[in-house]
Amino acid sequence: MTRLRAFAGVFAVAASLAAAGTASAYHTRFVADNCNYASPTPTSYITRAGSAAVAYRARNEGYQWAGGCWNDDNVDNSPGDATEDPSAGGEGGDCSGFTFKVWRESENQGDAGYFQWGMLRNVHGPYTASAFKHGYGAPNVTIAKSSLAKMDALASEGHIGLIWEENPDGTDQIIEAKGEAYGTNIWTRSYRGSSSYSGVRRTGWSS
Amino acid sequence: MARVLGGSADDRLAVRRVGTLGESVTVGSASGRTVYGCDRTPGGRAASTRACGEALGRRRSGHLLDPRLDLGCTGADGKPIGFAWIDPGARTRYVAVQVDGYAEVYPVASGLPVRVTTRSVEVAGSRASFDISEHDAHGRALRSYTIEARVAS
């Protein structure tokens, strides 16, 4: 009986450790085999059309928690990555990493300048969806939903998506890295009508 | 130091923790499925805000899916300070985190994860590491480990 209790105790600790850890048995080679850590290219301006082009190329390229690296072959090269596991190493960004790259932001939160990151540059940036929602960081400001334009964002405490087009019925076409089961794409969403979502803008658009 | 701030009408509990690098408030939802955190340090922030960082954590089977690293805060010296949650084990009564050569010890309170701080921040890479030890009610060490956390959605 004593041995059984001891075993049960050890098992409970092991189970607790396993549950508390973030490691997963599933990993892919996409990041390891394809992505780089090259320096970004500073630019002197940012346009909504230019950022839209960056965003559009991420469509169908998958989703990776804490990720930010994708190619442009219109295929999720690492489907079924473990959810919320940054070590899975799969293709795609998560919602905040996708936004960071599209908005050409700096890893330095005090810098509002413009930085062009390569598609295969693995970078997430320092902002969570919550940070974007509250306008943290020099390049991010909160704005009224009525002022939103293409490539502005709607953000909640746990998610952020970019305006692609406003629909006549008050919904929006949102381009977003939605989740592992969905990937990155454009969907019609009612985020604008939800009190959980706020408007966010990247500063300094020249057009 | 940890202080339970009490429940609201929907039975949410909040725990405020004050350390040498900063302070945080962790609020647990009535359902137990989410926790919300507000972080604050002596460093700069927007004039209209009290917090320099916020976090939303999702729990499954009582455990956080992600430590929810936040890098929005800075110390009085302007250098970044990372905040993240530690999910204590069932027997853990104290969580200790190594900071600047000493250990900050926080009691586990109200079944909520423990929000801790670190100066071990890697800005390029948006990640931070936390050296943690967990202790039982008598202070005996249960386990020690390092968490390498990354900013994620």
Chai-1 contact restraints between the chains, C-beta under 6 A:
chainA,res_idxA,chainB,res_idxB,connection_type,confidence,min_distance_angstrom,max_distance_angstrom,comment,restraint_id
A,S16,B,G89,contact,1.0,0.0,6.0,A-B,restraint_1
A,S16,B,A90,contact,1.0,0.0,6.0,A-B,restraint_2
A,A19,B,H63,contact,1.0,0.0,6.0,A-B,restraint_3
A,A20,B,H63,contact,1.0,0.0,6.0,A-B,restraint_4
A,A20,B,D87,contact,1.0,0.0,6.0,A-B,restraint_5
A,W65,B,A152,contact,1.0,0.0,6.0,A-B,restraint_6
A,A66,B,R150,contact,1.0,0.0,6.0,A-B,restraint_7
A,A66,B,A152,contact,1.0,0.0,6.0,A-B,restraint_8
A,E84,B,L65,contact,1.0,0.0,6.0,A-B,restraint_9
A,E84,B,D66,contact,1.0,0.0,6.0,A-B,restraint_10
A,P86,B,R150,contact,1.0,0.0,6.0,A-B,restraint_11
A,D94,B,A152,contact,1.0,0.0,6.0,A-B,restraint_12
A,D94,B,S153,contact,1.0,0.0,6.0,A-B,restraint_13
A,C95,B,S153,contact,1.0,0.0,6.0,A-B,restraint_14
A,S96,B,S153,contact,1.0,0.0,6.0,A-B,restraint_15
A,E107,B,V123,contact,1.0,0.0,6.0,A-B,restraint_16
A,E107,B,A124,contact,1.0,0.0,6.0,A-B,restraint_17
A,H124,B,S126,contact,1.0,0.0,6.0,A-B,restraint_18
A,H124,B,V151,contact,1.0,0.0,6.0,A-B,restraint_19
A,G125,B,S126,contact,1.0,0.0,6.0,A-B,restraint_20
A,P126,B,L71,contact,1.0,0.0,6.0,A-B,restraint_21
A,P126,B,S126,contact,1.0,0.0,6.0,A-B,restraint_22
A,P126,B,V151,contact,1.0,0.0,6.0,A-B,restraint_23
A,A129,B,S153,contact,1.0,0.0,6.0,A-B,restraint_24
A,S130,B,E54,contact,1.0,0.0,6.0,A-B,restraint_25
A,S130,B,L56,contact,1.0,0.0,6.0,A-B,restraint_26
A,A131,B,G72,contact,1.0,0.0,6.0,A-B,restraint_27
A,Y136,B,G72,contact,1.0,0.0,6.0,A-B,restraint_28
A,E157,B,L56,contact,1.0,0.0,6.0,A-B,restraint_29
A,G158,B,L56,contact,1.0,0.0,6.0,A-B,restraint_30
